[in-house]
C-alpha cells in the first residue's frame, strides 16, 4: 500500500511553510469571525433604536418656502430651505429662529 499523505504532522515535517500557512489561515478565520460578530452586534444595536424622534403634529414654514433638508437635534428641529435659509423649530413645532446663509 502507498503512504498516507493526509496526516498533517507528516506533511508539516515535509514542508515547514505549511505550519505558517495553517497559523495564518487560522488567524484570518478568527479575525473574520470577530468582524462578523461586530457587524451583527452593530446592526442589532442600531436597528433597536427608534427610526425618528417624536415629531410635532405640524411645522408651518413661512409663505412660499420649500424645505430642502430636515435635521433632528436633541431639542430642536432644523430646516434648510431652498432659498438658503435655516429655520429652527422647537419640539412643539414653533419657530424659534432663522438665519440666512451667505453664498
GULUMVO-819503 format. One line per 10 residues: number of its first residue (from 0); their letters; for each residue z, y, x of N, C-alpha, C. Coordinates in Angstrom, 3 decimals. Example, Ala and Ser with C-alpha at 12.3 -4.5 7.8 and 13.67 -1.06 7.14 Angstrom:
0) AS) 7.800,-5.690,13.190,7.800,-4.500,12.300,7.800,-3.300,13.200  7.080,-2.250,12.850,7.140,-1.060,13.670,7.870,0.030,12.900 .
This chain:
0) XXXXXXXXXX) 0.000,-1.183,0.830,0.000,0.000,0.000,0.000,1.242,0.871  -0.548,2.322,0.301,-0.620,3.579,1.038,0.720,4.300,0.983  0.886,5.240,1.899,2.133,6.004,1.965,2.194,6.992,0.797  3.355,7.163,0.195,3.538,8.087,-0.940,3.706,9.506,-0.399  2.731,10.389,-0.665,2.771,11.770,-0.177,3.425,12.730,-1.151  3.992,12.257,-2.237,4.568,13.144,-3.238,6.000,13.525,-2.932  6.620,12.893,-1.970,8.009,13.209,-1.641,8.073,14.573,-0.951  8.899,15.483,-1.461,8.994,16.853,-0.956,9.515,16.895,0.479  10.506,16.088,0.770,11.100,16.139,2.114,10.119,15.692,3.191  9.343,14.714,2.874,8.360,14.245,3.847,7.288,15.314,4.054 .
10) XXXXXXXXXX) 6.842,15.924,2.962,5.820,16.966,3.068,6.359,18.187,3.793  7.627,18.526,3.568,8.225,19.693,4.229,8.326,19.480,5.733  8.596,18.251,6.142,8.655,17.978,7.581,7.264,18.029,8.203  6.273,17.602,7.425,4.916,17.586,7.952,4.335,18.998,8.062  4.641,19.858,7.067,4.130,21.234,7.062,5.317,22.174,6.851  5.845,22.793,7.915,7.049,23.634,7.793,6.865,24.853,6.897  5.629,25.327,6.729,5.396,26.503,5.896,5.667,26.224,4.421  5.683,24.974,4.023,5.930,24.624,2.619,7.346,25.010,2.183  8.321,24.918,3.080,9.688,25.309,2.722,9.733,26.813,2.411  9.062,27.608,3.247,8.987,29.052,2.995,8.267,29.329,1.675 .
20) XXXXXXXXXX) 7.173,28.629,1.436,6.412,28.807,0.202,7.249,28.430,-1.022  7.998,27.343,-0.914,8.863,26.926,-2.025,9.929,27.985,-2.296  10.533,28.525,-1.237,11.552,29.572,-1.391,10.939,30.833,-2.005  9.754,31.183,-1.557,9.074,32.364,-2.081,8.752,32.211,-3.566  8.219,31.073,-3.951,7.885,30.831,-5.357,9.147,30.801,-6.213  10.205,30.205,-5.722,11.468,30.170,-6.468,12.021,31.580,-6.647  11.983,32.394,-5.590,12.464,33.776,-5.687,11.641,34.599,-6.661  10.330,34.458,-6.596,9.473,35.200,-7.516,9.686,34.762,-8.958  9.930,33.483,-9.168,10.214,32.985,-10.517,11.510,33.578,-11.054  12.526,33.665,-10.211,13.795,34.264,-10.638,13.625,35.744,-10.974 .
30) XXXXXXXXXX) 12.879,36.468,-10.139,12.650,37.895,-10.395,11.869,38.082,-11.690  10.863,37.256,-11.923,10.084,37.357,-13.149,10.945,37.022,-14.368  11.809,36.023,-14.240,12.707,35.683,-15.340,13.667,36.809,-15.648  14.240,37.425,-14.619,15.142,38.559,-14.836,14.396,39.743,-15.447  13.150,39.953,-15.036,12.340,41.023,-15.619,12.092,40.787,-17.102  11.814,39.570,-17.467,11.596,39.242,-18.882,12.871,39.452,-19.689  14.001,39.059,-19.129,15.275,39.281,-19.814,15.527,40.775,-19.989  15.210,41.572,-18.977,15.395,43.020,-19.070,14.481,43.629,-20.125  13.233,43.186,-20.196,12.306,43.710,-21.202,12.781,43.360,-22.606  13.199,42.139,-22.813,13.697,41.729,-24.138,14.951,42.509,-24.502 .
40) XXXXXXXXXX) 15.846,42.713,-23.553,17.072,43.476,-23.830,16.747,44.921,-24.181  15.816,45.534,-23.458,15.431,46.917,-23.752,14.790,47.020,-25.135  13.913,46.089,-25.471,13.302,46.096,-26.803,14.351,45.907,-27.890  15.287,45.000,-27.664,16.322,44.746,-28.662,17.179,45.990,-28.878  17.564,46.666,-27.790,18.384,47.871,-27.925,17.585,48.993,-28.579  16.329,49.144,-28.198,15.503,50.232,-28.716,15.165,50.037,-30.193  14.877,48.817,-30.598,14.488,48.559,-31.979,15.674,48.566,-32.941  16.900,48.513,-32.431,18.073,48.591,-33.295,18.433,50.024,-33.661  17.849,50.998,-32.973,18.135,52.394,-33.271,17.334,52.834,-34.486  17.844,53.805,-35.236,17.062,54.310,-36.368,15.779,54.975,-35.872 .
50) XXXXXXXXXX) 14.742,54.889,-36.671,13.442,55.408,-36.259,13.469,56.926,-36.155  13.952,57.592,-37.167,14.038,59.048,-37.169,15.450,59.479,-37.552  15.859,60.651,-37.116,17.159,61.153,-37.564,17.088,61.506,-39.044  18.226,61.768,-39.597,18.281,62.143,-41.008,17.558,63.478,-41.211  16.604,63.479,-42.116,15.774,64.658,-42.329,16.248,65.455,-43.536  16.053,66.780,-43.524,16.377,67.582,-44.704,15.371,67.300,-45.815  15.718,67.712,-47.026,14.840,67.473,-48.166,13.515,68.212,-47.991  13.551,69.427,-47.468,12.315,70.198,-47.289,12.502,71.216,-46.172  11.419,71.442,-45.443,11.360,72.519,-44.451,10.201,73.404,-44.876  10.478,74.667,-45.081,9.456,75.597,-45.526,8.937,76.392,-44.340 .
60) XXXXXXXXXX) 7.643,76.235,-44.060,7.015,77.001,-42.989,6.595,78.360,-43.531  6.502,79.368,-42.664,6.019,80.678,-43.116,4.609,80.561,-43.699  4.233,81.552,-44.485,2.943,81.551,-45.188,1.776,81.453,-44.192  0.848,80.530,-44.433,-0.354,80.396,-43.631,-0.159,79.712,-42.289  0.977,79.085,-42.055,1.266,78.455,-40.767,1.164,76.941,-40.930  0.545,76.300,-39.934,0.464,74.840,-39.911,1.200,74.325,-38.685  1.835,73.188,-38.834,2.586,72.634,-37.704,1.668,71.827,-36.809  1.929,71.881,-35.507,1.194,71.106,-34.521,2.060,69.955,-34.015  3.366,70.220,-33.858,4.285,69.188,-33.363,5.677,69.458,-33.914  6.433,68.391,-34.104,7.811,68.493,-34.585,8.693,67.696,-33.634 .
70) XXXXXXXXXX) 9.797,68.304,-33.211,10.749,67.651,-32.324,12.124,67.690,-32.961  12.840,66.580,-32.866,14.172,66.487,-33.437,15.193,66.555,-32.313  15.942,67.639,-32.266,17.019,67.775,-31.301,18.299,67.259,-31.964  19.415,67.360,-31.259,20.657,66.811,-31.785,21.110,67.527,-33.051  21.021,68.846,-33.070,21.468,69.591,-34.248,20.387,70.525,-34.781  19.181,70.435,-34.271,18.100,71.332,-34.668,16.807,70.544,-34.849  15.880,71.164,-35.576,14.524,70.666,-35.706,13.612,71.768,-35.188  12.759,71.433,-34.216,11.892,72.415,-33.580,10.455,72.117,-33.996  9.758,73.156,-34.493,8.382,73.016,-34.951,7.496,73.925,-34.117  6.455,73.345,-33.522,5.444,74.121,-32.812,4.276,74.300,-33.765 .
80) XXXXXXXXXX) 3.846,75.536,-33.956,2.785,75.825,-34.923,1.435,75.971,-34.222  0.362,76.000,-35.019,-0.982,76.124,-34.458,-1.247,77.509,-33.874  -0.478,78.514,-34.293,-0.645,79.857,-33.725,0.345,80.120,-32.584  0.797,79.058,-31.927,1.674,79.107,-30.744,2.988,79.824,-30.989  3.632,79.485,-32.083,4.997,79.943,-32.333,5.903,78.726,-32.357  7.150,78.935,-31.948,8.159,77.890,-32.005,9.160,78.286,-33.082  9.296,77.451,-34.091,10.234,77.698,-35.185,11.390,76.722,-35.048  12.610,77.239,-35.145,13.802,76.410,-35.007,14.527,76.381,-36.341  14.780,75.173,-36.838,15.472,74.972,-38.117,16.762,74.222,-37.867  17.759,74.449,-38.727,18.979,73.656,-38.639,18.779,72.358,-39.420 .
90) XXXXXXXXXX) 19.793,71.504,-39.445,19.673,70.204,-40.110,19.519,70.320,-41.621  19.885,71.446,-42.184,19.741,71.644,-43.626,18.332,72.092,-43.990  17.530,72.495,-43.005,16.162,72.934,-43.254,16.000,74.442,-43.314  17.034,75.191,-42.955,16.956,76.658,-42.967,16.463,77.149,-41.608  15.598,78.156,-41.622,15.049,78.732,-40.406,16.155,79.456,-39.641  16.370,79.088,-38.396,17.405,79.695,-37.565,16.815,80.764,-36.661  15.618,80.484,-36.108,14.993,81.447,-35.215,13.560,81.059,-34.922  12.838,82.006,-34.331,11.463,81.732,-33.944,11.122,82.506,-32.697  10.094,82.022,-31.993,9.687,82.645,-30.761,8.186,82.456,-30.599  7.489,83.499,-30.168,6.055,83.408,-29.923,5.821,83.014,-28.470 .
100) XXX) 4.946,82.060,-28.230,4.613,81.639,-26.881,3.488,82.508,-26.348  3.583,82.893,-25.085,2.550,83.701,-24.453,1.526,82.779,-23.794  0.230,83.040,-23.984,-0.788,82.180,-23.363,-0.871,82.335,-21.876 .
